[in-house]
Amino acid sequence: MEFSGLKLFDYKAAGLAIIVSGRDGQPATIQHGVTGWIVPPGEDAPLSDAMQRLALDLKLRQEMGRAARLQAETTHGWQHTAMNLERIFFTVSKKV
């Protein structure tokens, strides 16, 4: 099963509240209840409930969208990725 994808990063960067299919804490790129909701795969009722709640609650959509955007900026941007790669390369080079 694949619970992540580049689209999730796009949605977060756009500042959107996100509803995703997943389980057991996956996809890890979404914080359930903070940057979006994770609903069980193939279950209509939880998906419908999440969609209705977001459709009817502008403040909640905005809060989740802001949290998603902030998380995208701080943990999914190129600068953060470059710093992580640099750390990995430095660790690997010390072992060689």
MOPAC internal coordinates of N, CA, C and O (Angstrom, degrees):
PM7 1SCF
backbone

  N    0.0000 0     0.00 0     0.00 0    0    0    0
  C    1.4370 1     0.00 0     0.00 0    1    0    0
  C    1.5122 1   109.84 1     0.00 0    2    1    0
  O    1.2310 1   120.91 1   -37.00 1    3    2    1
  N    1.2804 1   115.87 1   143.00 1    3    2    1
  C    1.4534 1   121.58 1   179.55 1    5    3    2
  C    1.5161 1   107.66 1  -120.81 1    6    5    3
  O    1.2310 1   120.53 1   -66.00 1    7    6    5
  N    1.3368 1   116.59 1   114.00 1    7    6    5
  C    1.4546 1   120.86 1  -175.65 1    9    7    6
  C    1.5170 1   113.22 1  -105.30 1   10    9    7
  O    1.2310 1   119.31 1  -172.38 1   11   10    9
  N    1.2776 1   118.93 1     7.62 1   11   10    9
  C    1.4513 1   119.81 1  -179.01 1   13   11   10
  C    1.5096 1   108.40 1  -128.22 1   14   13   11
  O    1.2310 1   121.37 1    -4.96 1   15   14   13
  N    1.2790 1   114.99 1   175.04 1   15   14   13
  C    1.4465 1   119.93 1   178.21 1   17   15   14
  C    1.5147 1   109.51 1   176.32 1   18   17   15
  O    1.2310 1   121.27 1   -17.99 1   19   18   17
  N    1.2938 1   115.17 1   162.01 1   19   18   17
  C    1.4560 1   120.07 1  -178.19 1   21   19   18
  C    1.5227 1   112.09 1   -63.66 1   22   21   19
  O    1.2310 1   119.99 1   150.41 1   23   22   21
  N    1.3123 1   117.62 1   -29.59 1   23   22   21
  C    1.4657 1   120.19 1  -179.70 1   25   23   22
  C    1.5245 1   111.41 1   -58.86 1   26   25   23
  O    1.2310 1   120.10 1   143.65 1   27   26   25
  N    1.3366 1   117.41 1   -36.35 1   27   26   25
  C    1.4648 1   119.53 1   178.68 1   29   27   26
  C    1.5178 1   110.84 1   -60.40 1   30   29   27
  O    1.2310 1   120.32 1   140.64 1   31   30   29
  N    1.3261 1   116.99 1   -39.36 1   31   30   29
  C    1.4642 1   120.58 1   178.20 1   33   31   30
  C    1.5264 1   110.16 1   -67.43 1   34   33   31
  O    1.2310 1   120.22 1   142.24 1   35   34   33
  N    1.3192 1   117.18 1   -37.76 1   35   34   33
  C    1.4618 1   120.97 1   177.11 1   37   35   34
  C    1.5294 1   110.66 1   -62.37 1   38   37   35
  O    1.2310 1   120.43 1   134.06 1   39   38   37
  N    1.3188 1   116.78 1   -45.94 1   39   38   37
  C    1.4605 1   121.07 1  -179.26 1   41   39   38
  C    1.5240 1   110.70 1   -63.43 1   42   41   39
  O    1.2310 1   120.73 1   137.64 1   43   42   41
  N    1.3316 1   116.22 1   -42.36 1   43   42   41
  C    1.4585 1   119.51 1   178.71 1   45   43   42
  C    1.5258 1   110.56 1   -63.16 1   46   45   43
  O    1.2310 1   120.38 1   134.50 1   47   46   45
  N    1.3217 1   116.89 1   -45.50 1   47   46   45
  C    1.4596 1   120.68 1  -179.77 1   49   47   46
  C    1.5227 1   111.22 1   -62.53 1   50   49   47
  O    1.2310 1   120.08 1   150.45 1   51   50   49
  N    1.3256 1   117.44 1   -29.55 1   51   50   49
  C    1.4675 1   121.77 1   178.41 1   53   51   50
  C    1.5290 1   111.82 1   -80.23 1   54   53   51
  O    1.2310 1   120.32 1   174.93 1   55   54   53
  N    1.3273 1   116.99 1    -5.07 1   55   54   53
  C    1.4558 1   120.26 1   178.83 1   57   55   54
  C    1.5070 1   113.82 1    75.78 1   58   57   55
  O    1.2310 1   120.77 1  -144.33 1   59   58   57
  N    1.3094 1   116.13 1    35.67 1   59   58   57
  C    1.4635 1   120.93 1  -178.22 1   61   59   58
  C    1.5249 1   111.45 1  -102.40 1   62   61   59
  O    1.2310 1   120.85 1   -37.57 1   63   62   61
  N    1.3217 1   115.99 1   142.43 1   63   62   61
  C    1.4605 1   120.71 1   168.60 1   65   63   62
  C    1.5217 1   106.25 1   -71.45 1   66   65   63
  O    1.2310 1   120.05 1   -40.69 1   67   66   65
  N    1.3132 1   117.51 1   139.31 1   67   66   65
  C    1.4572 1   121.22 1  -169.35 1   69   67   66
  C    1.5269 1   110.40 1  -122.26 1   70   69   67
  O    1.2310 1   120.93 1   -40.67 1   71   70   69
  N    1.3140 1   115.82 1   139.33 1   71   70   69
  C    1.4599 1   121.87 1   171.11 1   73   71   70
  C    1.5247 1   105.87 1  -117.13 1   74   73   71
  O    1.2310 1   120.85 1   -56.59 1   75   74   73
  N    1.3272 1   115.97 1   123.41 1   75   74   73
  C    1.4631 1   120.66 1  -178.00 1   77   75   74
  C    1.5218 1   110.14 1  -128.76 1   78   77   75
  O    1.2310 1   121.64 1   -20.96 1   79   78   77
  N    1.2999 1   114.46 1   159.04 1   79   78   77
  C    1.4503 1   122.06 1   174.36 1   81   79   78
  C    1.5166 1   108.29 1   -93.01 1   82   81   79
  O    1.2310 1   120.60 1   -47.57 1   83   82   81
  N    1.3241 1   116.46 1   132.43 1   83   82   81
  C    1.4563 1   119.68 1   178.79 1   85   83   82
  C    1.5097 1   111.41 1  -179.15 1   86   85   83
  O    1.2310 1   121.74 1     2.03 1   87   86   85
  N    1.3207 1   114.28 1  -177.97 1   87   86   85
  C    1.4727 1   120.94 1   177.45 1   89   87   86
  C    1.5192 1   109.45 1  -162.87 1   90   89   87
  O    1.2310 1   121.21 1   -13.80 1   91   90   89
  N    1.3181 1   115.29 1   166.20 1   91   90   89
  C    1.4647 1   122.33 1   178.14 1   93   91   90
  C    1.5311 1   112.08 1    53.00 1   94   93   91
  O    1.2310 1   120.63 1  -138.44 1   95   94   93
  N    1.3363 1   116.39 1    41.56 1   95   94   93
  C    1.4537 1   120.72 1   177.63 1   97   95   94
  C    1.5152 1   114.90 1    78.21 1   98   97   95
  O    1.2310 1   120.44 1  -172.30 1   99   98   97
  N    1.3119 1   116.76 1     7.70 1   99   98   97
  C    1.4617 1   120.47 1   179.91 1  101   99   98
  C    1.5174 1   109.72 1  -108.74 1  102  101   99
  O    1.2310 1   119.30 1   -37.04 1  103  102  101
  N    1.2766 1   118.95 1   142.96 1  103  102  101
  C    1.4523 1   128.45 1     4.33 1  105  103  102
  C    1.5266 1   111.67 1   -77.88 1  106  105  103
  O    1.2310 1   121.22 1   -40.75 1  107  106  105
  N    1.3064 1   115.27 1   139.25 1  107  106  105
  C    1.4568 1   121.90 1  -177.17 1  109  107  106
  C    1.5276 1   112.01 1   -68.12 1  110  109  107
  O    1.2310 1   119.83 1   164.07 1  111  110  109
  N    1.3160 1   117.94 1   -15.93 1  111  110  109
  C    1.4606 1   121.03 1  -179.82 1  113  111  110
  C    1.5287 1   112.34 1   -75.79 1  114  113  111
  O    1.2310 1   120.15 1   169.84 1  115  114  113
  N    1.3294 1   117.32 1   -10.16 1  115  114  113
  C    1.4579 1   122.01 1   178.23 1  117  115  114
  C    1.5202 1   108.59 1  -113.53 1  118  117  115
  O    1.2310 1   120.64 1   -48.54 1  119  118  117
  N    1.3247 1   116.38 1   131.46 1  119  118  117
  C    1.4594 1   121.30 1   173.76 1  121  119  118
  C    1.5190 1   106.69 1   -95.33 1  122  121  119
  O    1.2310 1   121.15 1   -70.18 1  123  122  121
  N    1.3168 1   115.40 1   109.82 1  123  122  121
  C    1.4589 1   120.56 1  -176.45 1  125  123  122
  C    1.5318 1   110.20 1   -57.43 1  126  125  123
  O    1.2310 1   121.39 1   -53.26 1  127  126  125
  N    1.3269 1   114.95 1   126.74 1  127  126  125
  C    1.4493 1   120.65 1   179.07 1  129  127  126
  C    1.5199 1   114.65 1    84.18 1  130  129  127
  O    1.2310 1   120.20 1   172.32 1  131  130  129
  N    1.3352 1   117.22 1    -7.68 1  131  130  129
  C    1.4676 1   121.12 1  -178.95 1  133  131  130
  C    1.5278 1   110.37 1  -114.47 1  134  133  131
  O    1.2310 1   120.40 1   121.05 1  135  134  133
  N    1.3210 1   116.84 1   -58.95 1  135  134  133
  C    1.4633 1   120.90 1   179.90 1  137  135  134
  C    1.5269 1   111.65 1  -103.60 1  138  137  135
  O    1.2310 1   120.56 1   175.60 1  139  138  137
  N    1.3035 1   116.53 1    -4.40 1  139  138  137
  C    1.4560 1   121.42 1   179.49 1  141  139  138
  C    1.5074 1   110.52 1   169.08 1  142  141  139
  O    1.2310 1   121.45 1     9.58 1  143  142  141
  N    1.3187 1   114.83 1  -170.42 1  143  142  141
  C    1.4571 1   120.79 1   177.70 1  145  143  142
  C    1.5141 1   109.71 1  -123.02 1  146  145  143
  O    1.2310 1   121.58 1   -39.56 1  147  146  145
  N    1.3200 1   114.58 1   140.44 1  147  146  145
  C    1.4544 1   121.70 1   174.53 1  149  147  146
  C    1.5283 1   106.52 1  -105.76 1  150  149  147
  O    1.2310 1   121.02 1   -60.51 1  151  150  149
  N    1.3326 1   115.66 1   119.49 1  151  150  149
  C    1.4650 1   120.79 1  -179.78 1  153  151  150
  C    1.5325 1   108.74 1  -112.76 1  154  153  151
  O    1.2310 1   120.28 1   -29.61 1  155  154  153
  N    1.3285 1   117.07 1   150.39 1  155  154  153
  C    1.4639 1   120.12 1  -179.15 1  157  155  154
  C    1.5341 1   111.54 1   -62.02 1  158  157  155
  O    1.2310 1   120.38 1   -40.12 1  159  158  157
  N    1.3370 1   116.87 1   139.88 1  159  158  157
  C    1.4625 1   120.01 1   179.51 1  161  159  158
  C    1.5293 1   111.31 1   -61.67 1  162  161  159
  O    1.2310 1   120.93 1   -43.08 1  163  162  161
  N    1.3218 1   115.82 1   136.92 1  163  162  161
  C    1.4555 1   121.67 1   173.42 1  165  163  162
  C    1.5148 1   115.49 1    74.74 1  166  165  163
  O    1.2310 1   119.56 1  -171.95 1  167  166  165
  N    1.3270 1   118.45 1     8.05 1  167  166  165
  C    1.4595 1   120.30 1  -179.76 1  169  167  166
  C    1.5246 1   109.25 1  -107.11 1  170  169  167
  O    1.2310 1   121.04 1   -67.17 1  171  170  169
  N    1.3165 1   115.62 1   112.83 1  171  170  169
  C    1.4618 1   121.79 1  -174.25 1  173  171  170
  C    1.5281 1   113.70 1   -67.50 1  174  173  171
  O    1.2310 1   119.99 1   137.56 1  175  174  173
  N    1.3223 1   117.63 1   -42.44 1  175  174  173
  C    1.4707 1   120.51 1  -173.54 1  177  175  174
  C    1.5357 1   112.41 1   -61.73 1  178  177  175
  O    1.2310 1   118.90 1   130.57 1  179  178  177
  N    1.3392 1   119.70 1   -49.43 1  179  178  177
  C    1.4659 1   118.23 1   179.01 1  181  179  178
  C    1.5335 1   112.78 1   -63.14 1  182  181  179
  O    1.2310 1   120.34 1   143.92 1  183  182  181
  N    1.3119 1   116.96 1   -36.08 1  183  182  181
  C    1.4559 1   120.25 1   177.31 1  185  183  182
  C    1.5230 1   110.34 1   -65.01 1  186  185  183
  O    1.2310 1   120.22 1   133.20 1  187  186  185
  N    1.3131 1   117.18 1   -46.80 1  187  186  185
  C    1.4520 1   121.93 1   179.30 1  189  187  186
  C    1.5282 1   110.92 1   -61.12 1  190  189  187
  O    1.2310 1   120.40 1   136.37 1  191  190  189
  N    1.3243 1   116.83 1   -43.63 1  191  190  189
  C    1.4699 1   121.05 1   179.24 1  193  191  190
  C    1.5274 1   111.05 1   -60.98 1  194  193  191
  O    1.2310 1   120.43 1   134.85 1  195  194  193
  N    1.3325 1   116.79 1   -45.15 1  195  194  193
  C    1.4647 1   121.00 1   179.81 1  197  195  194
  C    1.5227 1   111.08 1   -63.23 1  198  197  195
  O    1.2310 1   120.37 1   137.16 1  199  198  197
  N    1.3107 1   116.90 1   -42.84 1  199  198  197
  C    1.4676 1   120.94 1   179.51 1  201  199  198
  C    1.5303 1   111.15 1   -63.80 1  202  201  199
  O    1.2310 1   120.59 1   135.68 1  203  202  201
  N    1.3166 1   116.49 1   -44.32 1  203  202  201
  C    1.4650 1   119.86 1   179.98 1  205  203  202
  C    1.5194 1   111.12 1   -64.90 1  206  205  203
  O    1.2310 1   120.70 1   137.33 1  207  206  205
  N    1.3132 1   116.27 1   -42.67 1  207  206  205
  C    1.4703 1   119.38 1  -178.41 1  209  207  206
  C    1.5218 1   110.97 1   -62.25 1  210  209  207
  O    1.2310 1   120.60 1   134.31 1  211  210  209
  N    1.3272 1   116.46 1   -45.69 1  211  210  209
  C    1.4642 1   118.90 1   179.11 1  213  211  210
  C    1.5240 1   111.83 1   -68.07 1  214  213  211
  O    1.2310 1   120.18 1   142.88 1  215  214  213
  N    1.3118 1   117.26 1   -37.12 1  215  214  213
  C    1.4640 1   120.42 1   179.99 1  217  215  214
  C    1.5308 1   111.43 1   -64.28 1  218  217  215
  O    1.2310 1   120.27 1   146.11 1  219  218  217
  N    1.3123 1   117.08 1   -33.89 1  219  218  217
  C    1.4611 1   121.21 1  -175.20 1  221  219  218
  C    1.5274 1   114.52 1   -93.66 1  222  221  219
  O    1.2310 1   119.95 1   168.02 1  223  222  221
  N    1.3264 1   117.69 1   -11.98 1  223  222  221
  C    1.4695 1   120.57 1  -174.29 1  225  223  222
  C    1.5330 1   110.77 1  -120.76 1  226  225  223
  O    1.2310 1   121.15 1   -90.66 1  227  226  225
  N    1.3249 1   115.40 1    89.34 1  227  226  225
  C    1.4626 1   121.45 1  -178.41 1  229  227  226
  C    1.5250 1   111.44 1   -59.05 1  230  229  227
  O    1.2310 1   120.15 1   136.08 1  231  230  229
  N    1.3219 1   117.31 1   -43.92 1  231  230  229
  C    1.4667 1   120.58 1  -178.57 1  233  231  230
  C    1.5341 1   110.85 1   -60.84 1  234  233  231
  O    1.2310 1   120.06 1   136.00 1  235  234  233
  N    1.3142 1   117.49 1   -44.00 1  235  234  233
  C    1.4635 1   121.46 1   178.73 1  237  235  234
  C    1.5295 1   110.78 1   -62.22 1  238  237  235
  O    1.2310 1   120.58 1   135.25 1  239  238  237
  N    1.3321 1   116.49 1   -44.75 1  239  238  237
  C    1.4744 1   120.29 1   177.77 1  241  239  238
  C    1.5181 1   110.58 1   -58.30 1  242  241  239
  O    1.2310 1   120.75 1   134.84 1  243  242  241
  N    1.3139 1   116.18 1   -45.16 1  243  242  241
  C    1.4558 1   119.96 1  -179.01 1  245  243  242
  C    1.5266 1   112.02 1   -65.06 1  246  245  243
  O    1.2310 1   120.23 1   136.87 1  247  246  245
  N    1.3256 1   117.17 1   -43.13 1  247  246  245
  C    1.4705 1   121.02 1   179.38 1  249  247  246
  C    1.5251 1   110.96 1   -62.52 1  250  249  247
  O    1.2310 1   120.57 1   133.33 1  251  250  249
  N    1.3332 1   116.53 1   -46.67 1  251  250  249
  C    1.4607 1   119.71 1   179.34 1  253  251  250
  C    1.5239 1   110.65 1   -65.10 1  254  253  251
  O    1.2310 1   120.40 1   139.67 1  255  254  253
  N    1.3075 1   116.85 1   -40.33 1  255  254  253
  C    1.4605 1   120.88 1   178.69 1  257  255  254
  C    1.5125 1   112.01 1   -62.43 1  258  257  255
  O    1.2310 1   120.54 1   136.37 1  259  258  257
  N    1.3373 1   116.57 1   -43.63 1  259  258  257
  C    1.4745 1   119.87 1   177.54 1  261  259  258
  C    1.5227 1   111.21 1   -63.42 1  262  261  259
  O    1.2310 1   120.68 1   137.38 1  263  262  261
  N    1.3349 1   116.30 1   -42.62 1  263  262  261
  C    1.4678 1   119.88 1   178.96 1  265  263  262
  C    1.5250 1   110.64 1   -63.92 1  266  265  263
  O    1.2310 1   120.45 1   140.34 1  267  266  265
  N    1.3179 1   116.74 1   -39.66 1  267  266  265
  C    1.4684 1   120.74 1   178.68 1  269  267  266
  C    1.5276 1   110.41 1   -63.76 1  270  269  267
  O    1.2310 1   120.64 1   134.81 1  271  270  269
  N    1.3275 1   116.39 1   -45.19 1  271  270  269
  C    1.4724 1   120.84 1  -179.61 1  273  271  270
  C    1.5238 1   110.77 1   -63.28 1  274  273  271
  O    1.2310 1   120.30 1   134.63 1  275  274  273
  N    1.3173 1   117.03 1   -45.37 1  275  274  273
  C    1.4644 1   120.42 1   179.36 1  277  275  274
  C    1.5238 1   110.78 1   -60.79 1  278  277  275
  O    1.2310 1   120.55 1   136.28 1  279  278  277
  N    1.3259 1   116.55 1   -43.72 1  279  278  277
  C    1.4632 1   119.58 1   178.69 1  281  279  278
  C    1.5213 1   111.06 1   -64.72 1  282  281  279
  O    1.2310 1   120.23 1   141.34 1  283  282  281
  N    1.3139 1   117.16 1   -38.66 1  283  282  281
  C    1.4701 1   120.37 1   177.73 1  285  283  282
  C    1.5176 1   110.36 1   -62.08 1  286  285  283
  O    1.2310 1   120.21 1   137.34 1  287  286  285
  N    1.3248 1   117.20 1   -42.66 1  287  286  285
  C    1.4577 1   120.82 1  -179.02 1  289  287  286
  C    1.5199 1   112.42 1   -67.49 1  290  289  287
  O    1.2310 1   120.19 1   142.81 1  291  290  289
  N    1.3313 1   117.24 1   -37.19 1  291  290  289
  C    1.4599 1   119.72 1  -174.54 1  293  291  290
  C    1.5224 1   114.74 1   -90.02 1  294  293  291
  O    1.2310 1   119.96 1   153.78 1  295  294  293
  N    1.3301 1   117.68 1   -26.22 1  295  294  293
  C    1.4685 1   117.79 1  -175.10 1  297  295  294
  C    1.5165 1   115.40 1  -123.45 1  298  297  295
  O    1.2310 1   119.62 1   171.33 1  299  298  297
  N    1.3225 1   118.33 1    -8.67 1  299  298  297
  C    1.4584 1   119.48 1  -177.90 1  301  299  298
  C    1.5234 1   113.54 1  -121.33 1  302  301  299
  O    1.2310 1   120.56 1  -175.57 1  303  302  301
  N    1.3220 1   116.54 1     4.43 1  303  302  301
  C    1.4576 1   119.61 1  -178.77 1  305  303  302
  C    1.5212 1   112.33 1   -79.56 1  306  305  303
  O    1.2310 1   121.26 1   -10.73 1  307  306  305
  N    1.3247 1   115.19 1   169.27 1  307  306  305
  C    1.4659 1   120.61 1  -178.38 1  309  307  306
  C    1.5170 1   111.63 1   -64.12 1  310  309  307
  O    1.2310 1   120.07 1   142.67 1  311  310  309
  N    1.3266 1   117.47 1   -37.33 1  311  310  309
  C    1.4658 1   119.65 1  -179.20 1  313  311  310
  C    1.5213 1   110.21 1   -62.86 1  314  313  311
  O    1.2310 1   120.31 1   134.73 1  315  314  313
  N    1.3101 1   117.02 1   -45.27 1  315  314  313
  C    1.4660 1   121.33 1   178.75 1  317  315  314
  C    1.5306 1   110.57 1   -63.04 1  318  317  315
  O    1.2310 1   120.64 1   136.43 1  319  318  317
  N    1.3219 1   116.38 1   -43.57 1  319  318  317
  C    1.4656 1   121.16 1   178.89 1  321  319  318
  C    1.5190 1   110.79 1   -62.40 1  322  321  319
  O    1.2310 1   120.15 1   136.47 1  323  322  321
  N    1.3193 1   117.32 1   -43.53 1  323  322  321
  C    1.4697 1   121.37 1   179.71 1  325  323  322
  C    1.5280 1   110.82 1   -62.92 1  326  325  323
  O    1.2310 1   120.40 1   139.52 1  327  326  325
  N    1.3263 1   116.84 1   -40.48 1  327  326  325
  C    1.4685 1   119.67 1   178.76 1  329  327  326
  C    1.5236 1   110.83 1   -64.69 1  330  329  327
  O    1.2310 1   120.30 1   139.58 1  331  330  329
  N    1.3212 1   117.03 1   -40.42 1  331  330  329
  C    1.4686 1   120.26 1   178.09 1  333  331  330
  C    1.5265 1   110.89 1   -64.87 1  334  333  331
  O    1.2310 1   120.35 1   136.37 1  335  334  333
  N    1.3268 1   116.94 1   -43.63 1  335  334  333
  C    1.4679 1   120.15 1   178.72 1  337  335  334
  C    1.5259 1   110.96 1   -63.08 1  338  337  335
  O    1.2310 1   120.45 1   137.79 1  339  338  337
  N    1.3125 1   116.74 1   -42.21 1  339  338  337
  C    1.4654 1   120.62 1   178.43 1  341  339  338
  C    1.5309 1   110.66 1   -59.52 1  342  341  339
  O    1.2310 1   120.57 1   136.53 1  343  342  341
  N    1.3272 1   116.52 1   -43.47 1  343  342  341
  C    1.4674 1   120.87 1   178.13 1  345  343  342
  C    1.5271 1   110.74 1   -61.33 1  346  345  343
  O    1.2310 1   120.29 1   135.73 1  347  346  345
  N    1.3191 1   117.05 1   -44.27 1  347  346  345
  C    1.4671 1   121.63 1   179.93 1  349  347  346
  C    1.5236 1   110.28 1   -63.89 1  350  349  347
  O    1.2310 1   120.25 1   132.66 1  351  350  349
  N    1.3257 1   117.13 1   -47.34 1  351  350  349
  C    1.4623 1   120.72 1  -179.59 1  353  351  350
  C    1.5248 1   111.47 1   -61.88 1  354  353  351
  O    1.2310 1   120.39 1   140.28 1  355  354  353
  N    1.3182 1   116.86 1   -39.72 1  355  354  353
  C    1.4516 1   120.98 1   179.19 1  357  355  354
  C    1.5309 1   110.13 1   -64.10 1  358  357  355
  O    1.2310 1   120.55 1   136.06 1  359  358  357
  N    1.3308 1   116.56 1   -43.94 1  359  358  357
  C    1.4690 1   121.26 1   178.53 1  361  359  358
  C    1.5189 1   111.45 1   -62.10 1  362  361  359
  O    1.2310 1   120.42 1   135.00 1  363  362  361
  N    1.3186 1   116.81 1   -45.00 1  363  362  361
  C    1.4572 1   121.85 1  -179.34 1  365  363  362
  C    1.5302 1   110.48 1   -65.74 1  366  365  363
  O    1.2310 1   120.05 1   137.80 1  367  366  365
  N    1.3244 1   117.50 1   -42.20 1  367  366  365
  C    1.4685 1   120.76 1  -177.76 1  369  367  366
  C    1.5344 1   110.91 1   -65.42 1  370  369  367
  O    1.2310 1   119.55 1   150.98 1  371  370  369
  N    1.3088 1   118.47 1   -29.02 1  371  370  369
  C    1.4632 1   121.60 1   178.40 1  373  371  370
  C    1.5298 1   110.68 1   -71.58 1  374  373  371
  O    1.2310 1   120.19 1   153.43 1  375  374  373
  N    1.3300 1   117.25 1   -26.57 1  375  374  373
  C    1.4608 1   121.43 1  -178.10 1  377  375  374
  C    1.5168 1   111.78 1   -84.30 1  378  377  375
  O    1.2310 1   120.00 1   163.86 1  379  378  377
  N    1.3123 1   117.61 1   -16.14 1  379  378  377
  C    1.4735 1   120.74 1  -176.56 1  381  379  378
  C    1.4921 1   111.66 1   -85.69 1  382  381  379
  O    1.2310 1   120.10 1   180.00 1  383  382  381

